[in-house]
Amino acid sequence: MRPSPSPSPTGYWCLHVAAPDSDTVKLHESDAPDVILTTTPANLKAFILGVKAGEFDHFVDG
């Protein structure tokens, strides 16, 4: 597990990422440790590439 600190209005929180085996990736935020997202390395890679390409920008645009 490797946390990545990010600023929040109340200080810093972390996104924890764990790969218990080669087919599974688990993520959770330090402010909601009971909520765990489970996915595959391929799906996580596709999501990250989509974010970098701007595929989700319409969700946050004014």
Phi, psi and omega in degrees: 000133180226111181284149176235103185291140177222143180290145174224168181302334183255010181134228180241144173229164185235147170258118180263132180236130179226144176236088183294339175205178186286350182252000188225138171233132178240137180230145169203154178268147181296334180276354176218063187294342180277349180262112183241126176265126178246131181212187177253159176303322180294318179293320178296318178298316179298319179296312180298317178297322177295319177297313180298328181277355178084015183295342182248007183300330182295344178284338183244350179293136182329000000 
